[in-house]
């Protein structure tokens, strides 16, 4: 895992702001967001609910950032993404 991903995920899960290169963590009143190139790819609510999306970008960087999150394992086969073993279209989904 890249250092930028490690740092961003640590800040994201601790509800702390972070900015480095193309990655930003923003803390709002009810949710903390993880952004990649200004696209919100993950949400962590104050009730500890984690949701993710790829915002339509099937890039290696998007996959790298999302794979840094707990209980998230994304792999790609033949151009299709699989989230925790099930095919995933990248739309917003809550992670248990």
N, CA, C and O atoms as a GROMACS GRO file, in nm:
protein
  384
    1UNK      N    1   0.085  -0.118   0.000
    1UNK     CA    2   0.000   0.000   0.000
    1UNK      C    3   0.090   0.124   0.000
    1UNK      O    4   0.189   0.130   0.072
    2UNK      N    5   0.053   0.220  -0.080
    2UNK     CA    6   0.130   0.343  -0.089
    2UNK      C    7   0.115   0.425   0.038
    2UNK      O    8   0.013   0.420   0.106
    3UNK      N    9   0.219   0.501   0.069
    3UNK     CA   10   0.221   0.583   0.191
    3UNK      C   11   0.106   0.685   0.191
    3UNK      O   12   0.046   0.710   0.295
    4UNK      N   13   0.077   0.744   0.075
    4UNK     CA   14  -0.031   0.842   0.068
    4UNK      C   15  -0.165   0.777   0.105
    4UNK      O   16  -0.249   0.838   0.170
    5UNK      N   17  -0.184   0.652   0.063
    5UNK     CA   18  -0.306   0.580   0.097
    5UNK      C   19  -0.311   0.553   0.247
    5UNK      O   20  -0.413   0.576   0.311
    6UNK      N   21  -0.202   0.506   0.303
    6UNK     CA   22  -0.195   0.480   0.448
    6UNK      C   23  -0.230   0.605   0.527
    6UNK      O   24  -0.311   0.601   0.619
    7UNK      N   25  -0.167   0.716   0.491
    7UNK     CA   26  -0.190   0.842   0.564
    7UNK      C   27  -0.334   0.890   0.548
    7UNK      O   28  -0.397   0.932   0.646
    8UNK      N   29  -0.386   0.884   0.427
    8UNK     CA   30  -0.523   0.931   0.402
    8UNK      C   31  -0.624   0.847   0.477
    8UNK      O   32  -0.718   0.901   0.537
    9UNK      N   33  -0.608   0.715   0.476
    9UNK     CA   34  -0.703   0.627   0.543
    9UNK      C   35  -0.696   0.646   0.694
    9UNK      O   36  -0.800   0.646   0.761
   10UNK      N   37  -0.578   0.662   0.748
   10UNK     CA   38  -0.564   0.687   0.892
   10UNK      C   39  -0.640   0.814   0.931
   10UNK      O   40  -0.715   0.814   1.029
   11UNK      N   41  -0.621   0.920   0.857
   11UNK     CA   42  -0.690   1.047   0.886
   11UNK      C   43  -0.841   1.032   0.865
   11UNK      O   44  -0.919   1.083   0.945
   12UNK      N   45  -0.880   0.964   0.759
   12UNK     CA   46  -1.021   0.943   0.727
   12UNK      C   47  -1.093   0.871   0.842
   12UNK      O   48  -1.200   0.915   0.886
   13UNK      N   49  -1.035   0.763   0.890
   13UNK     CA   50  -1.098   0.685   0.996
   13UNK      C   51  -1.096   0.756   1.132
   13UNK      O   52  -1.176   0.725   1.220
   14UNK      N   53  -1.003   0.851   1.146
   14UNK     CA   54  -0.995   0.929   1.271
   14UNK      C   55  -1.063   1.065   1.259
   14UNK      O   56  -1.050   1.150   1.348
   15UNK      N   57  -1.137   1.085   1.149
   15UNK     CA   58  -1.209   1.211   1.126
   15UNK      C   59  -1.118   1.333   1.137
   15UNK      O   60  -1.149   1.429   1.208
   16UNK      N   61  -1.006   1.327   1.067
   16UNK     CA   62  -0.910   1.436   1.064
   16UNK      C   63  -0.888   1.479   0.919
   16UNK      O   64  -0.888   1.395   0.828
   17UNK      N   65  -0.870   1.607   0.896
   17UNK     CA   66  -0.848   1.656   0.760
   17UNK      C   67  -0.710   1.612   0.709
   17UNK      O   68  -0.617   1.588   0.786
   18UNK      N   69  -0.701   1.603   0.577
   18UNK     CA   70  -0.578   1.559   0.512
   18UNK      C   71  -0.581   1.603   0.367
   18UNK      O   72  -0.685   1.595   0.301
   19UNK      N   73  -0.467   1.649   0.317
   19UNK     CA   74  -0.453   1.679   0.175
   19UNK      C   75  -0.312   1.645   0.133
   19UNK      O   76  -0.215   1.688   0.195
   20UNK      N   77  -0.301   1.568   0.027
   20UNK     CA   78  -0.172   1.537  -0.032
   20UNK      C   79  -0.196   1.500  -0.178
   20UNK      O   80  -0.270   1.406  -0.208
   21UNK      N   81  -0.132   1.572  -0.266
   21UNK     CA   82  -0.142   1.547  -0.410
   21UNK      C   83  -0.288   1.544  -0.454
   21UNK      O   84  -0.356   1.646  -0.449
   22UNK      N   85  -0.337   1.427  -0.499
   22UNK     CA   86  -0.471   1.415  -0.555
   22UNK      C   87  -0.574   1.364  -0.454
   22UNK      O   88  -0.689   1.337  -0.491
   23UNK      N   89  -0.535   1.351  -0.327
   23UNK     CA   90  -0.620   1.288  -0.226
   23UNK      C   91  -0.649   1.385  -0.112
   23UNK      O   92  -0.559   1.452  -0.061
   24UNK      N   93  -0.777   1.392  -0.074
   24UNK     CA   94  -0.819   1.483   0.032
   24UNK      C   95  -0.916   1.412   0.126
   24UNK      O   96  -1.000   1.333   0.082
   25UNK      N   97  -0.904   1.440   0.253
   25UNK     CA   98  -1.003   1.398   0.352
   25UNK      C   99  -1.065   1.525   0.407
   25UNK      O  100  -0.996   1.614   0.455
   26UNK      N  101  -1.197   1.532   0.398
   26UNK     CA  102  -1.271   1.649   0.446
   26UNK      C  103  -1.365   1.606   0.558
   26UNK      O  104  -1.440   1.510   0.543
   27UNK      N  105  -1.361   1.678   0.669
   27UNK     CA  106  -1.447   1.648   0.783
   27UNK      C  107  -1.563   1.747   0.782
   27UNK      O  108  -1.543   1.868   0.794
   28UNK      N  109  -1.683   1.694   0.769
   28UNK     CA  110  -1.805   1.773   0.769
   28UNK      C  111  -1.882   1.744   0.899
   28UNK      O  112  -1.843   1.653   0.972
   29UNK      N  113  -1.989   1.817   0.929
   29UNK     CA  114  -2.059   1.795   1.056
   29UNK      C  115  -2.108   1.651   1.079
   29UNK      O  116  -2.098   1.602   1.192
   30UNK      N  117  -2.158   1.584   0.977
   30UNK     CA  118  -2.215   1.449   0.997
   30UNK      C  119  -2.141   1.337   0.927
   30UNK      O  120  -2.174   1.220   0.945
   31UNK      N  121  -2.041   1.372   0.847
   31UNK     CA  122  -1.970   1.270   0.770
   31UNK      C  123  -1.830   1.318   0.735
   31UNK      O  124  -1.804   1.438   0.722
   32UNK      N  125  -1.740   1.222   0.722
   32UNK     CA  126  -1.605   1.250   0.673
   32UNK      C  127  -1.595   1.188   0.534
   32UNK      O  128  -1.637   1.075   0.513
   33UNK      N  129  -1.540   1.263   0.439
   33UNK     CA  130  -1.530   1.214   0.302
   33UNK      C  131  -1.385   1.195   0.262
   33UNK      O  132  -1.296   1.269   0.303
   34UNK      N  133  -1.364   1.093   0.178
   34UNK     CA  134  -1.235   1.069   0.116
   34UNK      C  135  -1.252   1.103  -0.031
   34UNK      O  136  -1.338   1.047  -0.099
   35UNK      N  137  -1.170   1.196  -0.079
   35UNK     CA  138  -1.182   1.241  -0.218
   35UNK      C  139  -1.056   1.208  -0.296
   35UNK      O  140  -0.944   1.218  -0.245
   36UNK      N  141  -1.077   1.170  -0.420
   36UNK     CA  142  -0.968   1.148  -0.514
   36UNK      C  143  -0.998   1.233  -0.637
   36UNK      O  144  -1.101   1.214  -0.702
   37UNK      N  145  -0.910   1.326  -0.668
   37UNK     CA  146  -0.933   1.421  -0.776
   37UNK      C  147  -1.070   1.488  -0.762
   37UNK      O  148  -1.144   1.502  -0.859
   38UNK      N  149  -1.104   1.528  -0.640
   38UNK     CA  150  -1.228   1.599  -0.604
   38UNK      C  151  -1.354   1.513  -0.614
   38UNK      O  152  -1.464   1.564  -0.594
   39UNK      N  153  -1.340   1.384  -0.644
   39UNK     CA  154  -1.453   1.292  -0.645
   39UNK      C  155  -1.462   1.224  -0.509
   39UNK      O  156  -1.363   1.169  -0.460
   40UNK      N  157  -1.579   1.228  -0.448
   40UNK     CA  158  -1.598   1.165  -0.317
   40UNK      C  159  -1.614   1.015  -0.336
   40UNK      O  160  -1.717   0.969  -0.385
   41UNK      N  161  -1.511   0.938  -0.296
   41UNK     CA  162  -1.512   0.794  -0.318
   41UNK      C  163  -1.545   0.715  -0.192
   41UNK      O  164  -1.574   0.595  -0.200
   42UNK      N  165  -1.542   0.780  -0.075
   42UNK     CA  166  -1.578   0.710   0.048
   42UNK      C  167  -1.638   0.808   0.148
   42UNK      O  168  -1.601   0.926   0.152
   43UNK      N  169  -1.730   0.756   0.227
   43UNK     CA  170  -1.800   0.834   0.329
   43UNK      C  171  -1.794   0.756   0.459
   43UNK      O  172  -1.820   0.635   0.462
   44UNK      N  173  -1.762   0.825   0.567
   44UNK     CA  174  -1.759   0.764   0.700
   44UNK      C  175  -1.845   0.851   0.790
   44UNK      O  176  -1.808   0.962   0.826
   45UNK      N  177  -1.961   0.797   0.827
   45UNK     CA  178  -2.057   0.876   0.904
   45UNK      C  179  -2.018   0.881   1.051
   45UNK      O  180  -1.936   0.801   1.097
   46UNK      N  181  -2.076   0.974   1.122
   46UNK     CA  182  -2.051   0.987   1.265
   46UNK      C  183  -2.104   0.867   1.342
   46UNK      O  184  -2.069   0.847   1.458
   47UNK      N  185  -2.189   0.785   1.277
   47UNK     CA  186  -2.239   0.661   1.338
   47UNK      C  187  -2.155   0.541   1.294
   47UNK      O  188  -2.197   0.426   1.308
   48UNK      N  189  -2.034   0.569   1.241
   48UNK     CA  190  -1.937   0.467   1.202
   48UNK      C  191  -1.983   0.378   1.087
   48UNK      O  192  -1.948   0.260   1.082
   49UNK      N  193  -2.061   0.432   0.995
   49UNK     CA  194  -2.101   0.359   0.875
   49UNK      C  195  -2.010   0.402   0.760
   49UNK      O  196  -1.991   0.521   0.736
   50UNK      N  197  -1.955   0.304   0.692
   50UNK     CA  198  -1.865   0.328   0.580
   50UNK      C  199  -1.936   0.295   0.450
   50UNK      O  200  -1.994   0.187   0.436
   51UNK      N  201  -1.931   0.388   0.355
   51UNK     CA  202  -1.987   0.366   0.221
   51UNK      C  203  -1.882   0.405   0.119
   51UNK      O  204  -1.803   0.497   0.142
   52UNK      N  205  -1.881   0.333   0.006
   52UNK     CA  206  -1.782   0.362  -0.100
   52UNK      C  207  -1.848   0.365  -0.237
   52UNK      O  208  -1.957   0.310  -0.257
   53UNK      N  209  -1.780   0.430  -0.330
   53UNK     CA  210  -1.818   0.434  -0.470
   53UNK      C  211  -1.690   0.458  -0.550
   53UNK      O  212  -1.593   0.511  -0.497
   54UNK      N  213  -1.690   0.420  -0.676
   54UNK     CA  214  -1.573   0.453  -0.759
   54UNK      C  215  -1.599   0.576  -0.845
   54UNK      O  216  -1.512   0.617  -0.922
   55UNK      N  217  -1.717   0.634  -0.833
   55UNK     CA  218  -1.754   0.755  -0.909
   55UNK      C  219  -1.736   0.736  -1.060
   55UNK      O  220  -1.715   0.832  -1.134
   56UNK      N  221  -1.746   0.612  -1.104
   56UNK     CA  222  -1.733   0.583  -1.246
   56UNK      C  223  -1.590   0.568  -1.296
   56UNK      O  224  -1.568   0.549  -1.415
   57UNK      N  225  -1.493   0.576  -1.204
   57UNK     CA  226  -1.352   0.566  -1.244
   57UNK      C  227  -1.296   0.432  -1.202
   57UNK      O  228  -1.281   0.406  -1.082
   58UNK      N  229  -1.264   0.347  -1.297
   58UNK     CA  230  -1.204   0.217  -1.267
   58UNK      C  231  -1.052   0.226  -1.281
   58UNK      O  232  -0.990   0.149  -1.354
   59UNK      N  233  -0.994   0.322  -1.210
   59UNK     CA  234  -0.850   0.342  -1.217
   59UNK      C  235  -0.779   0.264  -1.106
   59UNK      O  236  -0.838   0.229  -1.005
   60UNK      N  237  -0.650   0.239  -1.130
   60UNK     CA  238  -0.570   0.173  -1.028
   60UNK      C  239  -0.560   0.257  -0.902
   60UNK      O  240  -0.554   0.202  -0.792
   61UNK      N  241  -0.557   0.388  -0.916
   61UNK     CA  242  -0.547   0.475  -0.799
   61UNK      C  243  -0.675   0.470  -0.717
   61UNK      O  244  -0.670   0.466  -0.594
   62UNK      N  245  -0.790   0.471  -0.782
   62UNK     CA  246  -0.918   0.460  -0.710
   62UNK      C  247  -0.920   0.328  -0.635
   62UNK      O  248  -0.956   0.324  -0.517
   63UNK      N  249  -0.883   0.221  -0.701
   63UNK     CA  250  -0.881   0.089  -0.639
   63UNK      C  251  -0.784   0.086  -0.521
   63UNK      O  252  -0.815   0.030  -0.416
   64UNK      N  253  -0.668   0.145  -0.536
   64UNK     CA  254  -0.567   0.152  -0.430
   64UNK      C  255  -0.622   0.221  -0.306
   64UNK      O  256  -0.610   0.170  -0.195
   65UNK      N  257  -0.684   0.339  -0.325
   65UNK     CA  258  -0.738   0.413  -0.210
   65UNK      C  259  -0.849   0.334  -0.140
   65UNK      O  260  -0.850   0.323  -0.018
   66UNK      N  261  -0.941   0.279  -0.218
   66UNK     CA  262  -1.053   0.206  -0.159
   66UNK      C  263  -1.006   0.078  -0.089
   66UNK      O  264  -1.060   0.041   0.015
   67UNK      N  265  -0.907   0.011  -0.145
   67UNK     CA  266  -0.854  -0.110  -0.082
   67UNK      C  267  -0.784  -0.082   0.050
   67UNK      O  268  -0.759  -0.176   0.127
   68UNK      N  269  -0.751   0.041   0.078
   68UNK     CA  270  -0.691   0.077   0.206
   68UNK      C  271  -0.791   0.079   0.320
   68UNK      O  272  -0.753   0.081   0.437
   69UNK      N  273  -0.919   0.078   0.286
   69UNK     CA  274  -1.025   0.086   0.387
   69UNK      C  275  -1.052  -0.051   0.448
   69UNK      O  276  -1.031  -0.153   0.383
   70UNK      N  277  -1.099  -0.054   0.574
   70UNK     CA  278  -1.130  -0.182   0.637
   70UNK      C  279  -1.247  -0.251   0.569
   70UNK      O  280  -1.344  -0.187   0.527
   71UNK      N  281  -1.237  -0.382   0.559
   71UNK     CA  282  -1.342  -0.467   0.500
   71UNK      C  283  -1.368  -0.439   0.353
   71UNK      O  284  -1.477  -0.468   0.302
   72UNK      N  285  -1.270  -0.384   0.284
   72UNK     CA  286  -1.283  -0.357   0.140
   72UNK      C  287  -1.170  -0.430   0.068
   72UNK      O  288  -1.052  -0.407   0.094
   73UNK      N  289  -1.210  -0.519  -0.024
   73UNK     CA  290  -1.112  -0.586  -0.110
   73UNK      C  291  -1.167  -0.583  -0.251
   73UNK      O  292  -1.263  -0.653  -0.284
   74UNK      N  293  -1.105  -0.502  -0.334
   74UNK     CA  294  -1.146  -0.488  -0.473
   74UNK      C  295  -1.039  -0.549  -0.561
   74UNK      O  296  -0.920  -0.518  -0.549
   75UNK      N  297  -1.084  -0.636  -0.650
   75UNK     CA  298  -0.995  -0.690  -0.752
   75UNK      C  299  -1.061  -0.668  -0.888
   75UNK      O  300  -1.181  -0.646  -0.897
   76UNK      N  301  -0.980  -0.675  -0.991
   76UNK     CA  302  -1.030  -0.655  -1.127
   76UNK      C  303  -0.998  -0.777  -1.211
   76UNK      O  304  -0.884  -0.824  -1.212
   77UNK      N  305  -1.099  -0.830  -1.281
   77UNK     CA  306  -1.081  -0.942  -1.373
   77UNK      C  307  -1.153  -0.909  -1.503
   77UNK      O  308  -1.272  -0.876  -1.503
   78UNK      N  309  -1.081  -0.917  -1.612
   78UNK     CA  310  -1.138  -0.892  -1.745
   78UNK      C  311  -1.215  -0.761  -1.750
   78UNK      O  312  -1.322  -0.753  -1.811
   79UNK      N  313  -1.160  -0.658  -1.687
   79UNK     CA  314  -1.222  -0.526  -1.690
   79UNK      C  315  -1.336  -0.506  -1.592
   79UNK      O  316  -1.391  -0.396  -1.583
   80UNK      N  317  -1.374  -0.610  -1.520
   80UNK     CA  318  -1.483  -0.600  -1.422
   80UNK      C  319  -1.425  -0.592  -1.282
   80UNK      O  320  -1.324  -0.655  -1.250
   81UNK      N  321  -1.492  -0.512  -1.199
   81UNK     CA  322  -1.449  -0.498  -1.060
   81UNK      C  323  -1.530  -0.591  -0.972
   81UNK      O  324  -1.650  -0.611  -0.992
   82UNK      N  325  -1.461  -0.649  -0.873
   82UNK     CA  326  -1.524  -0.735  -0.774
   82UNK      C  327  -1.494  -0.682  -0.636
   82UNK      O  328  -1.377  -0.662  -0.600
   83UNK      N  329  -1.598  -0.659  -0.559
   83UNK     CA  330  -1.586  -0.608  -0.422
   83UNK      C  331  -1.617  -0.722  -0.326
   83UNK      O  332  -1.728  -0.774  -0.324
   84UNK      N  333  -1.518  -0.760  -0.248
   84UNK     CA  334  -1.532  -0.868  -0.151
   84UNK      C  335  -1.592  -0.994  -0.214
   84UNK      O  336  -1.677  -1.061  -0.155
   85UNK      N  337  -1.547  -1.024  -0.336
   85UNK     CA  338  -1.586  -1.147  -0.404
   85UNK      C  339  -1.707  -1.139  -0.494
   85UNK      O  340  -1.734  -1.233  -0.569
   86UNK      N  341  -1.782  -1.030  -0.489
   86UNK     CA  342  -1.902  -1.015  -0.572
   86UNK      C  343  -1.880  -0.905  -0.676
   86UNK      O  344  -1.820  -0.802  -0.646
   87UNK      N  345  -1.929  -0.928  -0.798
   87UNK     CA  346  -1.915  -0.826  -0.901
   87UNK      C  347  -1.980  -0.696  -0.853
   87UNK      O  348  -2.088  -0.697  -0.794
   88UNK      N  349  -1.911  -0.586  -0.880
   88UNK     CA  350  -1.956  -0.455  -0.830
   88UNK      C  351  -1.948  -0.355  -0.944
   88UNK      O  352  -1.848  -0.346  -1.014
   89UNK      N  353  -2.056  -0.280  -0.961
   89UNK     CA  354  -2.061  -0.181  -1.069
   89UNK      C  355  -2.005  -0.045  -1.029
   89UNK      O  356  -2.005   0.047  -1.110
   90UNK      N  357  -1.959  -0.032  -0.907
   90UNK     CA  358  -1.897   0.092  -0.861
   90UNK      C  359  -1.992   0.190  -0.798
   90UNK      O  360  -1.949   0.295  -0.749
   91UNK      N  361  -2.122   0.158  -0.798
   91UNK     CA  362  -2.220   0.248  -0.737
   91UNK      C  363  -2.205   0.248  -0.585
   91UNK      O  364  -2.149   0.155  -0.527
   92UNK      N  365  -2.255   0.352  -0.523
   92UNK     CA  366  -2.246   0.370  -0.378
   92UNK      C  367  -2.301   0.248  -0.306
   92UNK      O  368  -2.412   0.202  -0.333
   93UNK      N  369  -2.221   0.196  -0.213
   93UNK     CA  370  -2.260   0.078  -0.136
   93UNK      C  371  -2.207   0.092   0.007
   93UNK      O  372  -2.096   0.142   0.029
   94UNK      N  373  -2.286   0.047   0.102
   94UNK     CA  374  -2.244   0.048   0.241
   94UNK      C  375  -2.163  -0.078   0.269
   94UNK      O  376  -2.201  -0.188   0.227
   95UNK      N  377  -2.053  -0.062   0.340
   95UNK     CA  378  -1.966  -0.173   0.376
   95UNK      C  379  -1.995  -0.212   0.521
   95UNK      O  380  -1.998  -0.127   0.609
   96UNK      N  381  -2.015  -0.341   0.543
   96UNK     CA  382  -2.043  -0.391   0.679
   96UNK      C  383  -1.915  -0.420   0.752
   96UNK      O  384  -1.918  -0.463   0.868
   0.00000   0.00000   0.00000
